[in-house]
């Protein structure tokens, strides 16, 4: 039975968070953004604690937790169903070995269990595929928000290098732009939600 695990967004985003992606920048790189960058720290290198951004961003708090709980609930349900069917099959085998049931009845019950196992596996597989897709879409949305946030913060090309903090051994905290990235991710998420509501 295929198991589904909630994707570790940070792992998926380690390499993509700072990937340079050419796209037209909006003409709204404001003075406020420049001032925010100036307060963050000086130099042309910065780092982002990607895991912290993803764990604290509104996207995860509003949607990611629910999806994680849904996935965990499904996994638990599958495990319980498998255990129940295995226990039923073991009880049938034990009854048959003790001579408490005829071979004809044992065969009929075994076929019934096998049909239920096949039905359970089909349903679980469909549910697993749906959850896989939902997790994939969620991961891509988080990745897109993070990418766009970093690009907007660095619209003025102030930083020549922005890296994921998970790759750091040591760095000055003035190079940490995590709070600015988190704020921008939340702003972009709110704007996306507003745009989606306007379409509907």
C-alpha positions, 0 to 999 in steps of 0.5 A: 500500500502506497504511503503518502507523506506530507511533503517537506516544503523546505526540502523542495524549496532549498534549491528553488528559493533563490533560483534566478527566474527572468520575469518582468518586474512591476514598476512598483519597486517603492522607496518603502521597499528600498528602506526595508532592505536598508534596514535589513543589513548591508552588503550584497549577500543575504540569507533566508530561513526558508523553513521558518518562512514556510512554517510561519506564513499565512498560506501554511497556517490557513491551508497547509495545516489542514492539508497536513491533518487531512493527510495524517488522518487518511494514513491513520484510517488506512492503517486501521482498515488494514489491521482490521482486515488482517485480524479478520483473516487471521481469525478465520484461519484460526477457526478453520485450523481448529475445525470450528468452520467448514472448508466451504464456509471458510472459503466463502468468508475468505472470498468475502474478505478478499473482495473487501481488501480489493475494494479498500485498496482501490478506494485508498489508492484513489484517495492517495492520488488525490492527496498526492495532487493536493500536496503537490499543488500546495508545495508549488503554491508555496514555492511560487510565493517564496520565489516571487517574494525573493524577487520583489525584495531583490528587484533593485538587484541589491543582493548578488547572492541570496541563499537558504540558511540551511546551507549556512555554517555561520553568518552575521544576523544582519544578512538575515532577510527572513522577516522581510521575506515572510512579510512579502510572502504574506502580502502576496498570499493576501493579494492572490486570495483577493484576486481569486475572490474578485474572479468568483 
